[in-house]
């Protein structure tokens, strides 16, 4: 069975990277969409349009990409025998943080779709940088494997 995974490893990696890009792109876009929604009054047609757009981004891109990234990533880790490696533990911790951020951000967008405004524009701009910072750390861990 291990040889089967080693044979398909390049394809797991390709899929993992592609869906990681989709996931991160969505995580970069969602706070920006929230900022655009702030320009519209609760209950307005403009707010409804942005709520629909954010819902589609979550359902069509973000959540499926998150699931695929996790499945392919864990399959690669298993096929590579890396579960005892410290760099993988650190990477998985950061990906768990990113997954938590994803969940928190989805909750905030759902509140906004209900007319609430839990975050200011400045706060949204700051939290919009979180995925980029985590991406830098995760990529460094994967390529350098420092421990």
BAPABA-337948 format. One record per residue: x, z, y of N, C-alpha, C in turn. Coordinates in steps of 0.05 Angstrom, whole numbers, plus 5000, padded with zeros to 4 digits. Layout:
BEGIN
XZYXZYXZY...
//
This chain:
BEGIN
501750004976500050005000501750005025503950155024505850165047506949885054507449725033508549455039506549285052503949325047501849175060501849235090502049495097502149565125504649465139506949465125509349355137509049055142507648915124507148635128505348575152503348745156501448695178502248845204504548995203505349155226505548985252506748745251506848595276504148535288502148495271499448435280498148685291498648915279497649175289498849225317501449165320502749205345501649025367501248775360500048575379497348675389495648745370492948845377493049095393494849275385495149535400495849485429497749315433498749255461496549115477495148925465493048775479490848965487489849125469487649305476488549535493491049615492492149815511491949695539492649445542492549315569489649305578487749235561484949235568484049515577484749715561483949995567485050085594487650035598488850125623487749965647487249705643486049555665483349675673481749745653479249865659479550135673481550295664481950555677482950525705484350305711485150255739482750155756480950005743478649895758476450105763476050285745473750465748473750635773476050765780476050915805475550735829476650495828476250305850473250245853471950205831469050145832467550385844468450625837467150865848467550865879469850785888470250775917468350585930467950345918466150155928463250265928462550415908459850535907459350735929461550865938461151065960460050935985460450685989459450546013456450506013455150565990452250525988450850795985448550805998446951055997445751095969445551355961444351405935441451285934440851155912438251035909438050755920440150655933440050385945440550165924439949925932440449695914443449655909445049695930447949675926449049875906448050125908448950325889448150245861445750145857444750065831446549835819447349655836449149435827451849545817452949735833455549845825455250015800453050155797452550315773452350135749451049915751450849715729453649615722455249545743457949435738459649645723459449895733461150105720460250155692457650145687456550175660457549955641457549715650458549485634461549515629463049595649465949635645466449845623464950065625465250275605464450185577462150055575461149985548462449735536463249545552464249295541467349295539468749435557471649425557472849695550472149905566473650155563473350295536470850355528470550505503471450345478470650085476471649945452474749925452475949885475478849875476480150135468479050355478480050625471480050655440477850585428477550625399479650445384479850195392481650015379484550105382485250195407488050295412488650525393486850705390487350935373487550855344485750685334485850605306488450455300489050255316491450095311494050265315494050435335496350605340496850795317494750915306495151095283495950945259494950705255495750535232498650465235499550395259502450335263504150585257503350815267504851055262505051115232502951075218502951125190504750925176504550665183506150465170509150505177509750605200512550655208513650915198511851095188512751355178513751535201512351515224513351655248511951925254510252015236508752255242510452505244512852495235514652725237516552705261516352475276518152435299517152565324518952695338518152835363517152655385518352415387517352235408514452155403513652125378510852055372509052285379509852535374508252765381507852775411510052715426509852715456507952485465508252255453506552025460503652085454503152195430500352255423499152465442500752655451499852855470499052715496500752535506500152385530497652205527497352085504495051915499492552085497492752325486490452505486489752585515491752625532491152685560489752445573490752205567489551955578486651925568486151995543483551985531481652185545482752425550481152625565480552535593482452405606482052295633479852085632479951915611477851715607475151845605474852045589472252185586471352315611473152445625472552575651471552365671473052145673472351935692469651805685469051775660466451665651464251865661464652125657462752325666462252305696464452265711464152245740462552005748463051775735461651535741458651555734458051705713455251745706453851915727455252115738454152285759453652105784455551935790455251755813452851575809452451475785450151295780447451445783447551715781445151875785444751945815446551845832446351905861448152135870449552265853451352475861453952355871455352505887457952415898459952635894460852675868462652895862465552865873466252615880469052565888469052415915470952485931471352345956473052095952473151925972474851675970477751755966478651945981481452025979482152135951480352285940480752395913480652175892478851985896478751755877481351595878482451565902484951415905487251565890487251825893489351985879489051975849486652015839486252015810486651745798486351535814486751265805489651205797491451385805494251345798495051475771493251645761493851785736494551605713492951395708493651215685496451085688497151015712499750885717502051075710501751325719503851525713504151585684501851605670501851655641503051405627502351175636503350925624506450915625507550985648510550995650511751175629510651415627511651615608511351525579509051415573508451325545510251095537510550895555512250665549515150755546516050935563518851045560519251175533517351335525517551475499517751275476516051065477515950865455518550705454519650625476522050455476524650615473524750855484527151015483527351195459524951285449524851475426526951685429526851845451528952035458529252275439527252325423527452545404525552505381
//
